Amino acid sequence: MAVYYPGQKALPFDRTFFNTNLENLLKASELGESVSLKLYMIDGSILDVCQIDDLKEEFLIVRGYRNEESACDLTLQIIPYGAIYRLEIGPRSNRDQRMGFSWRHGPEPA
């Protein structure tokens, strides 16, 4: 079941949001280089993202941090945009050894 906000017919977090709006938000913010990105899912889980690998039309491919470790998990998470109901973007804590998240930008689709 996908999440839609009242009065909207489109998903709040889709490929366009991640491709354009998120990047613009990060550039305009004063969060610095080490930024935390957490995806809150409709099943109640929270994914602390360490890398966005790809943005497809109907889903995104990301890697998350392993439990409480600072290592990025090698496992790919393929998440339909409709499963995301909230994002949290903030600075990494000074005590946190994690580097923030990275984004592997590829060529724009034609």
Contacts in CASP RR format, 6 or more apart in sequence:
PFRMAT RR
TARGET T0000
AUTHOR 0000-0000-0000
METHOD contacts of the structure
MODEL  1
MAVYYPGQKALPFDRTFFNTNLENLLKASELGESVSLKLYMIDGSILDVC
QIDDLKEEFLIVRGYRNEESACDLTLQIIPYGAIYRLEIGPRSNRDQRMG
FSWRHGPEPA
1 42 0 8 1.000
2 11 0 8 1.000
2 80 0 8 1.000
2 81 0 8 1.000
2 82 0 8 1.000
2 83 0 8 1.000
3 11 0 8 1.000
3 12 0 8 1.000
3 42 0 8 1.000
3 82 0 8 1.000
3 83 0 8 1.000
3 84 0 8 1.000
3 85 0 8 1.000
4 10 0 8 1.000
4 11 0 8 1.000
4 12 0 8 1.000
5 12 0 8 1.000
11 81 0 8 1.000
11 82 0 8 1.000
12 85 0 8 1.000
13 81 0 8 1.000
13 82 0 8 1.000
13 84 0 8 1.000
13 87 0 8 1.000
14 81 0 8 1.000
15 55 0 8 1.000
15 56 0 8 1.000
15 57 0 8 1.000
15 60 0 8 1.000
15 81 0 8 1.000
18 52 0 8 1.000
18 55 0 8 1.000
18 60 0 8 1.000
19 55 0 8 1.000
22 87 0 8 1.000
22 89 0 8 1.000
23 103 0 8 1.000
25 89 0 8 1.000
26 35 0 8 1.000
26 89 0 8 1.000
29 35 0 8 1.000
29 89 0 8 1.000
29 90 0 8 1.000
31 89 0 8 1.000
31 90 0 8 1.000
31 91 0 8 1.000
32 91 0 8 1.000
34 91 0 8 1.000
34 92 0 8 1.000
34 99 0 8 1.000
34 100 0 8 1.000
35 89 0 8 1.000
35 90 0 8 1.000
35 91 0 8 1.000
35 92 0 8 1.000
35 100 0 8 1.000
35 101 0 8 1.000
36 48 0 8 1.000
36 88 0 8 1.000
36 89 0 8 1.000
36 90 0 8 1.000
36 91 0 8 1.000
36 92 0 8 1.000
36 96 0 8 1.000
36 98 0 8 1.000
36 100 0 8 1.000
36 101 0 8 1.000
37 48 0 8 1.000
37 49 0 8 1.000
37 87 0 8 1.000
37 88 0 8 1.000
37 89 0 8 1.000
37 90 0 8 1.000
37 100 0 8 1.000
37 101 0 8 1.000
38 46 0 8 1.000
38 47 0 8 1.000
38 48 0 8 1.000
38 49 0 8 1.000
38 87 0 8 1.000
38 88 0 8 1.000
39 46 0 8 1.000
39 47 0 8 1.000
39 49 0 8 1.000
39 62 0 8 1.000
39 79 0 8 1.000
39 84 0 8 1.000
39 86 0 8 1.000
39 87 0 8 1.000
40 46 0 8 1.000
40 84 0 8 1.000
40 85 0 8 1.000
40 86 0 8 1.000
40 87 0 8 1.000
40 88 0 8 1.000
41 47 0 8 1.000
41 79 0 8 1.000
41 83 0 8 1.000
41 84 0 8 1.000
41 85 0 8 1.000
42 82 0 8 1.000
42 83 0 8 1.000
42 84 0 8 1.000
42 85 0 8 1.000
43 83 0 8 1.000
47 62 0 8 1.000
47 64 0 8 1.000
47 77 0 8 1.000
47 79 0 8 1.000
48 64 0 8 1.000
48 65 0 8 1.000
48 98 0 8 1.000
49 62 0 8 1.000
49 63 0 8 1.000
49 64 0 8 1.000
49 65 0 8 1.000
49 101 0 8 1.000
50 63 0 8 1.000
50 64 0 8 1.000
50 65 0 8 1.000
50 72 0 8 1.000
50 73 0 8 1.000
50 98 0 8 1.000
50 99 0 8 1.000
50 100 0 8 1.000
50 101 0 8 1.000
50 102 0 8 1.000
51 62 0 8 1.000
51 63 0 8 1.000
51 64 0 8 1.000
51 72 0 8 1.000
51 101 0 8 1.000
51 102 0 8 1.000
51 103 0 8 1.000
51 104 0 8 1.000
52 60 0 8 1.000
52 61 0 8 1.000
52 62 0 8 1.000
52 101 0 8 1.000
52 102 0 8 1.000
52 103 0 8 1.000
52 104 0 8 1.000
53 61 0 8 1.000
53 62 0 8 1.000
53 63 0 8 1.000
53 76 0 8 1.000
53 104 0 8 1.000
54 60 0 8 1.000
54 61 0 8 1.000
54 104 0 8 1.000
55 61 0 8 1.000
58 80 0 8 1.000
58 81 0 8 1.000
59 78 0 8 1.000
59 79 0 8 1.000
59 80 0 8 1.000
59 81 0 8 1.000
60 78 0 8 1.000
60 79 0 8 1.000
60 81 0 8 1.000
61 76 0 8 1.000
61 77 0 8 1.000
61 78 0 8 1.000
61 79 0 8 1.000
62 76 0 8 1.000
62 77 0 8 1.000
62 79 0 8 1.000
63 72 0 8 1.000
63 73 0 8 1.000
63 74 0 8 1.000
63 75 0 8 1.000
63 76 0 8 1.000
63 77 0 8 1.000
64 72 0 8 1.000
64 73 0 8 1.000
64 75 0 8 1.000
64 77 0 8 1.000
65 71 0 8 1.000
65 72 0 8 1.000
65 73 0 8 1.000
65 98 0 8 1.000
66 72 0 8 1.000
66 73 0 8 1.000
70 96 0 8 1.000
70 97 0 8 1.000
70 98 0 8 1.000
70 99 0 8 1.000
92 98 0 8 1.000
92 99 0 8 1.000
92 100 0 8 1.000
END
